[in-house]
Amino acid sequence: MGDALSTIEALYFGLQQQVGMISLATTTQAEKDRFMTQYVAARTAYWACINKMFHDDDPQVATLTRQLKDATTQVSKAEAEMGNISKVIDNITQAVTIAAQLSTFAAG
Amino acid sequence: MRRVSHLLPLCVLLLVNGCKTSEDATAAATQMTTTASALVDYYAALEKLMKKTDELNRLQEAMLTIPYQQPDRKQIADQAAEFEKREQMAEELTQLAGAFTSLASPAAAQAATDSTTKLQTELASIKQLTPATDEINAMTGAMQLLVSAIQQHKEREAAKAMAATLTGLDGFFLKEMRANESLDSQFVTLAGSLATNLVDQGQIDESSYVQDALGSFDLTARVTDPGIKARIDVLAKAHIAARGDAEKRRFARASTGMEQALAEMARRVNTVASDKAMKSRLAPPSLADVAKWTAEIPGK
């Protein structure tokens, strides 16, 4: 469970830390809404996964975990630059989509 | 809440059982009492942390307009309920040990059976949402042996089954430790995020930061200079980050300490049940780390 949970943590905790700054960086209400939708989805994915069994030996979980790690790295890079908020939100959307997929593999 | 005093009669069982020394049996019972009490506190504090997480998410919704609706509210409430179940499980374990008071009496045997039935119900409920199903199965099996041994007045077997139950509990705790640490971290991160946001929005009073310099002179701060305020804000954000990191380390030490104490308790009961001398009669020192953390959760 450790590795898959760690990747979802990295995404959600990272967004938690940056939520104020990203909200301020949005220039339109549509951008802000788009970011908030992704933030909420990341939170939902985290809570869906917590305290549930991940079978890290499942090849699909391993693949999604790798993809999510890469996507979260892209989010961090984009956040650090913060030049194009729309691009930041695109990266977040991509990462959160993978996190949501990964969370469906958490078995109660 | 606490029924750990019922654990003390375990020494009666162990004494009846013909332990090598009565001091060992008494020490084992005392250690169980202290450790079970810490376990109840640990889970109660985590339950409280989940309720505070719910409050922080509501605050975040109010401050930043981030929606906090279902299913997130339910997920967090469910997690709080899971910790409440574990707290009840820890209490039921103490009840079970309490039935050791007078093993010769039919009433005590019946009480042990009743406690085990309740405990098994708690465990069956916990089993639905935990990665530690093998450990729960081990505990359930050990408890069946425990009740059977008590009903047949086989005290030595009962003590050994108790040790096996505690070993299962330690394994169960260990399996969930990673998730528990994650839950503490999410709370700390969320609280830190909101605090930092309030600093960024100019919504804290920087005066509190200079009070140490003025307090000795009976002076009260009134920080108004924008430059000083901005520099103090940098200090405040570093303080938030440092306190958050310290809290995570404190919880990690508490979890490790709790696990070590459970393992030690299982070993000690097994040692006494096997009629061997214990090396130490003191409560596990690692429980101090648990107490330090649980004491810091406000409103517990």
Contacts between the chains, C-beta under 8 A, distances in Angstrom:
chain1	res1	chain2	res2	distance
A	1	B	131	5.9
A	1	B	178	6.9
A	1	B	179	7.6
A	2	B	178	5.9
A	5	B	178	7.2
A	5	B	179	7.3
A	5	B	182	6.4
A	9	B	182	5.9
A	9	B	185	7.2
A	9	B	186	7.7
A	12	B	186	7.3
A	13	B	185	6.8
A	13	B	186	6.7
A	13	B	189	4.8
A	16	B	186	7.5
A	16	B	189	4.8
A	16	B	190	5.6
A	16	B	193	4.8
A	17	B	189	6.4
A	17	B	192	7.4
A	17	B	193	5.7
A	17	B	196	8.0
A	19	B	60	7.8
A	19	B	64	6.5
A	19	B	66	7.1
A	19	B	193	5.9
A	19	B	197	7.6
A	20	B	64	6.9
A	20	B	193	6.8
A	20	B	196	6.6
A	20	B	197	3.9
A	20	B	200	6.0
A	23	B	64	5.8
A	36	B	65	7.3
A	36	B	66	5.2
A	36	B	67	6.6
A	39	B	66	5.9
A	40	B	66	6.7
A	40	B	67	5.6
A	40	B	68	7.9
A	40	B	72	7.1
A	43	B	57	8.0
A	43	B	72	5.7
A	44	B	71	6.4
A	44	B	72	5.7
A	44	B	75	7.4
A	46	B	186	7.0
A	47	B	71	8.0
A	47	B	72	6.1
A	47	B	75	3.8
A	47	B	76	6.5
A	47	B	79	7.3
A	48	B	75	6.8
A	50	B	79	6.9
A	50	B	179	5.7
A	50	B	182	6.1
A	50	B	183	6.4
A	51	B	79	6.8
A	51	B	82	6.8
A	51	B	129	6.2
A	51	B	130	6.7
A	51	B	131	7.6
A	51	B	176	6.8
A	51	B	179	4.3
A	51	B	183	7.8
A	52	B	129	6.7
A	52	B	131	7.1
A	53	B	130	8.0
A	53	B	131	4.1
A	108	B	128	6.1
A	108	B	129	5.3
